[in-house]
Amino acid sequence: MVLKLALALASLIAASVAFPAPTDLNYWFSFGDSYTQTGFNNTDTLPSPGNPLGNPPYPGYTAVGGVNWIDQATVVSNHSLVLTYNFAYGGATIDSKLVTPYLPTVLSLVDQVNLYLNEDKVGRGEKIWRSSKTLFSVWIGINDIGNSYYWTNGSRSAFNDVLMDTYFGLVEKLYDTGARNFLFVNVPPVDRSPLHGTQMLAQDTSAQALEKTVIADYNEKLAKRATTLRLTHPGVKTWIFDSNTAFTTILNDPTKYGFADATSFGNATSFWG
């Protein structure tokens, strides 16, 4: 399971840390795991003016128990009309055939992109959005690493390349539908988590160090792939939000951001204030 403390941190970051995203957007297609999920169902009420997240009712079903970063960015911080289709699903890995999620019903990034592709007016057919006014974001990899960082059958760094091949193969499919603005969020320091799968702070320091190394390698490869995408695909713009650095800043000084400490679970003191 993902780190709920970090989910709360994600919302704080969304409210306080900006990235140079494109302006004048009308649509946002989002993919990821529980750090991003709002429980959106593409067969239910769709986003519209006055209801930019569609379903379920704002703030939706989030792992943080309230407003998460996608809610914050769409409804609170945003001052224009942006309709957000949030395909993210809690517990998601990039491909369940590569890294098994905690439940077989979890929709992987592969599944999420396929849902998008099968929408007549979203991923195929006559689109309702323009490439220049639409953002595509992906925040994935947390569960991939949490469920595999300790694997010893071969090079774990090489496996990150396998994950990236699938990841950017899916990005290529989004590009083929007209996607040109991409925001990628890297993996935060879940090696410091009080609750993440096997509770990393309860593990020995060697396990924490190993996961940290795998995260750093994954994030480095993600940044390189994003750059390659921008350089090799006409009209593409890419942004990386460095959640690892942002989370580290908060974890290093938790009381400044309303937390009693950075080692207990569920100890935010002023998050909802």
C-alpha positions in Angstrom: 0.0 0.0 0.0 1.1 3.5 -0.6 2.3 6.0 2.0 -0.6 8.1 3.3 1.7 10.6 5.0 3.2 11.3 1.6 -0.2 11.6 0.0 -0.9 14.5 2.5 2.4 15.9 1.6 1.5 15.7 -2.1 -1.5 18.0 -1.4 0.6 20.5 0.5 3.1 20.5 -2.4 0.4 21.1 -5.0 -0.7 24.1 -3.0 2.7 25.6 -2.5 5.1 24.5 -5.3 4.5 25.6 -8.9 6.0 24.2 -12.1 6.2 26.0 -15.4 3.2 24.3 -17.0 1.6 25.4 -20.2 -1.0 28.1 -19.9 -4.5 28.5 -21.5 -5.4 24.8 -21.1 -8.9 23.4 -21.6 -8.3 19.7 -20.9 -6.2 17.6 -18.7 -5.8 13.8 -19.0 -4.2 12.3 -15.9 -2.8 8.9 -15.2 -1.2 7.3 -12.1 -1.8 5.6 -8.8 -3.3 6.4 -5.4 -1.3 9.6 -5.1 -3.5 10.9 -8.0 -6.7 8.9 -7.9 -10.1 10.5 -7.4 -12.2 7.5 -8.3 -13.1 8.8 -11.8 -15.2 6.4 -13.9 -15.2 7.2 -17.6 -18.7 5.7 -18.0 -20.3 8.0 -15.5 -20.8 11.8 -15.4 -18.0 13.4 -17.5 -16.2 16.7 -16.7 -18.0 19.8 -17.7 -18.1 23.5 -16.8 -19.1 23.8 -13.2 -18.0 20.2 -12.6 -14.5 20.0 -13.9 -13.7 16.6 -12.4 -16.9 14.9 -13.5 -17.4 12.1 -11.1 -17.5 11.3 -8.2 -18.5 14.5 -6.5 -15.5 16.7 -5.5 -13.0 15.9 -4.1 -13.8 12.3 -5.0 -12.4 9.1 -3.6 -8.8 9.9 -2.7 -6.3 7.9 -0.7 -5.6 11.0 1.4 -9.2 11.2 2.6 -9.8 14.6 1.1 -8.4 17.1 -1.4 -5.3 15.7 -3.2 -3.0 17.4 -5.7 -5.2 16.8 -8.7 -8.2 18.3 -6.9 -6.1 21.2 -5.8 -4.7 21.9 -9.2 -8.0 21.6 -11.0 -10.4 23.3 -8.6 -8.6 25.4 -6.0 -5.4 26.8 -7.6 -6.8 26.9 -11.1 -8.6 30.1 -12.2 -9.7 29.1 -15.7 -11.8 26.3 -17.2 -9.8 23.0 -17.2 -11.7 19.8 -17.5 -9.8 16.9 -15.9 -10.2 13.3 -16.9 -8.4 11.5 -14.1 -7.8 7.9 -15.1 -5.4 7.2 -12.1 -6.1 4.1 -10.0 -4.9 3.3 -6.5 -2.2 0.7 -6.3 -1.4 0.9 -10.0 1.9 -0.3 -11.5 3.0 0.4 -15.0 2.1 -3.0 -16.3 0.7 -5.7 -14.0 2.5 -8.3 -16.1 5.8 -6.8 -15.1 5.0 -5.9 -11.4 2.0 -7.4 -9.8 -0.2 -4.9 -8.0 -1.6 -5.7 -4.5 -5.0 -6.7 -6.0 -5.7 -8.3 -9.5 -8.5 -5.8 -10.0 -6.1 -2.8 -10.0 -6.0 -0.9 -13.3 -2.4 -0.5 -14.4 -1.1 2.3 -16.5 -1.6 0.0 -19.5 -5.2 -0.4 -18.5 -5.7 3.3 -17.9 -4.3 4.3 -21.3 -6.4 1.7 -23.0 -9.5 3.2 -21.3 -8.5 6.6 -22.7 -7.8 5.2 -26.1 -11.3 3.6 -26.3 -13.1 6.8 -25.7 -14.6 8.1 -29.0 -14.2 11.8 -28.2 -11.1 11.4 -26.0 -8.6 9.0 -27.4 -9.9 8.1 -30.8 -12.4 9.4 -33.4 -13.4 13.0 -33.4 -11.6 14.5 -30.4 -13.2 17.2 -28.2 -9.8 18.7 -27.4 -7.0 20.6 -29.1 -3.4 19.4 -28.7 -2.1 22.9 -27.9 -4.6 23.3 -25.1 -4.4 19.9 -23.4 -2.1 18.6 -20.8 -1.2 14.9 -20.2 0.3 14.0 -16.9 1.7 10.7 -15.5 2.7 10.0 -11.9 3.6 6.3 -11.7 6.4 4.1 -10.4 5.9 4.2 -6.7 4.3 0.7 -6.5 6.6 -0.7 -9.2 9.6 0.1 -7.1 7.9 -0.7 -3.7 7.0 -4.2 -5.0 10.3 -5.0 -6.8 13.2 -2.9 -5.4 14.5 -6.0 -3.6 14.4 -8.4 -6.6 17.8 -10.1 -7.1 17.2 -12.0 -10.3 19.3 -9.9 -12.6 20.2 -6.2 -12.5 17.5 -4.1 -10.9 18.7 -1.1 -12.9 18.1 -3.0 -16.1 14.6 -3.7 -14.9 14.0 0.0 -14.6 14.8 0.2 -18.4 12.2 -2.5 -19.0 9.7 -0.4 -17.0 10.6 2.7 -19.0 10.2 0.9 -22.3 6.6 0.1 -21.4 6.0 3.5 -19.8 7.1 5.4 -22.9 5.5 2.9 -25.3 2.3 4.1 -23.7 3.3 7.7 -23.9 3.9 7.1 -27.6 0.3 5.9 -27.9 -0.9 9.1 -26.3 1.3 11.1 -28.7 -0.3 9.3 -31.6 -3.7 10.6 -30.5 -2.4 14.2 -30.5 -0.9 14.6 -27.1 1.9 17.2 -27.2 2.2 18.6 -23.6 3.4 16.1 -21.1 4.0 16.5 -17.3 5.9 13.7 -15.7 6.1 13.4 -11.9 9.0 11.3 -10.5 9.0 8.9 -7.5 9.2 10.5 -4.1 11.5 9.3 -1.3 9.3 6.4 -0.2 12.4 4.8 1.3 11.7 7.2 4.2 8.1 6.2 4.6 6.5 5.2 7.9 3.9 3.2 5.9 4.7 1.9 2.4 4.1 -1.8 1.8 6.5 -3.3 4.4 7.0 0.0 6.3 10.4 1.2 5.1 11.4 2.9 8.4 10.8 -0.4 10.1 13.3 -2.1 7.7 17.0 -2.2 8.3 19.1 0.6 6.8 20.4 -1.6 4.0 16.8 -2.1 2.7 16.2 1.6 2.9 19.4 2.4 1.1 18.6 -0.2 -1.6 15.2 1.3 -2.3 16.7 4.8 -2.4 19.2 3.7 -5.0 16.5 2.1 -7.1 14.4 5.3 -6.9 17.3 7.5 -7.9 18.0 5.3 -10.9 14.3 5.2 -11.9 14.1 9.0 -11.7 17.2 9.6 -13.7 16.0 7.3 -16.4 12.6 9.0 -16.4 14.2 12.4 -16.9 16.3 11.1 -19.8 13.3 9.6 -21.5 11.3 12.8 -21.1 14.2 14.7 -22.8 14.4 12.2 -25.6 10.7 12.4 -26.2 10.9 16.2 -26.5 13.9 16.1 -28.8 12.6 13.4 -31.1 8.9 14.2 -31.4 7.9 17.4 -33.3 5.8 19.8 -31.2 6.2 18.0 -27.9 6.8 19.9 -24.7 7.8 18.1 -21.5 7.9 19.0 -17.8 9.3 17.1 -14.9 7.9 17.8 -11.4 10.6 16.7 -9.0 8.4 15.2 -6.2 11.5 13.6 -4.7 13.2 16.9 -3.9 9.9 18.5 -2.8 9.0 15.6 -0.5 12.5 15.6 0.9 12.3 19.3 1.7 9.2 18.7 3.8 10.4 15.5 5.4 13.6 17.3 6.5 11.6 20.0 8.2 8.1 18.5 8.9 6.9 21.0 11.6 7.3 23.8 9.2 4.6 22.2 7.0 2.2 21.2 9.8 3.5 17.8 10.8 4.6 16.7 14.2 7.5 14.7 12.7 8.5 12.7 9.7 8.5 9.3 11.2 4.9 8.7 12.5 1.9 7.7 10.5 -1.0 10.1 10.1 0.3 13.0 12.2 -0.5 16.1 10.2 -1.4 18.9 12.6 -2.7 21.6 10.3 -3.2 20.0 6.9 -6.9 20.6 6.8 -6.7 24.1 8.3 
